[in-house]
C-alpha cells in the first residue's frame, strides 16, 4: 500500500514543478517583452 502513496507523492511533485515552470516562463516572457519595448 505504501507504493501507492509514493506514486501519488511523485505525481504531486511533478505537477508542482510543472506549475512553477509555467509561471516562471510566463514571467520570463513578460520581462523579455518589457526589456524589448524600452
C-alpha positions in Angstrom: 0.0 0.0 0.0 2.9 2.4 0.7 4.0 2.3 -3.0 0.6 3.8 -4.0 1.3 6.7 -1.6 4.7 7.1 -3.0 3.4 7.3 -6.6 0.8 9.9 -5.5 3.6 12.0 -3.9 5.7 11.7 -7.1 2.7 12.8 -9.3 2.1 15.8 -6.9 5.7 16.8 -7.1 5.7 16.6 -10.9 2.6 18.7 -11.1 4.1 21.2 -8.7 7.3 21.5 -10.7 5.3 21.9 -13.9 3.2 24.7 -12.4 6.3 26.5 -11.2 8.0 26.1 -14.6 4.8 27.5 -16.4 4.7 30.6 -14.1 8.4 31.1 -14.5 8.2 31.0 -18.3 5.3 33.5 -18.3 7.2 35.9 -16.1 10.3 35.5 -18.2 8.3 36.3 -21.4 6.9 39.4 -19.8 10.4 40.5 -18.7 11.8 40.0 -22.2 8.9 41.8 -23.8 9.3 44.6 -21.3 13.0 44.9 -22.0 12.5 44.9 -25.8 9.9 47.7 -25.5 12.4 50.1 -23.9 
